[in-house]
């Protein structure tokens, strides 16, 4: 099994940026789970899979929560493309992961249960699904399943805080953004994909960077700043792709896009189809679909 850490590296980045200190954990982490926790996550994955199957779409943008980033105003750290067919199992995901041992990014296919189980929180977790309209979903599926093209958009150098409009580095969410661009335009290079994203108004929200984060860039192999505009760095801002950036862009460009959100927690599995964010702690409200986890 590939041990990888796109979400963990991004969590580390945000922790350093917001907390003003260098988090002690490395990029390759694993949180042990009990048999009961594993069972709950499998049930959770089954509910998400059923919703994807019922949608009739061939592909969807999917994101999962990882390390708890709520104190930083973030819920999701890692995005991927979920595919109805074409991989080893129905509704497996194709994604970019950073292989810590190899210090290199890799294209990685993973079953939905494995993807969902990849976060750190075993008792409360979230998944967001973006259902694009057919005219966008079908090309996305075809592009994601075109492995030579998908690999062609994969950069050899990874950076958790990669600037969205530079080809020096890439993070996991940026690869998804560029794959989405290629599905619309037929782009075969990162330059072409980024040019389209910029023209179409893709603009990830900047993250405030503390001096500690700048220092970390000198010795952490998956943090870099030489791709960022000096003017932005001088103001203490780092602009990088996050799942929220992808969702906002897709919803703006395709008006028929639907957002589903799922969580598992003390009340069971909660599903909301209205597009509004679920509450913290996975607390349901009227209109949510709740499945018991007995």
PyMOL commands that set and color helices and strands:
alter all, ss='L'
color gray80, all
select helices_A, chain A and resi 6-19+35-55+70-72+112-116+134-145+147-152+172-185+190-199+211-216+230-234+243-253+280-282
alter helices_A, ss='H'
color red, helices_A
select strands_A, chain A and resi 59-64+78-83+92-99+104-110+125-131+207-208+237-238+258-265+268-272+289-291
alter strands_A, ss='S'
color yellow, strands_A
deselect
rebuild
show_as cartoon
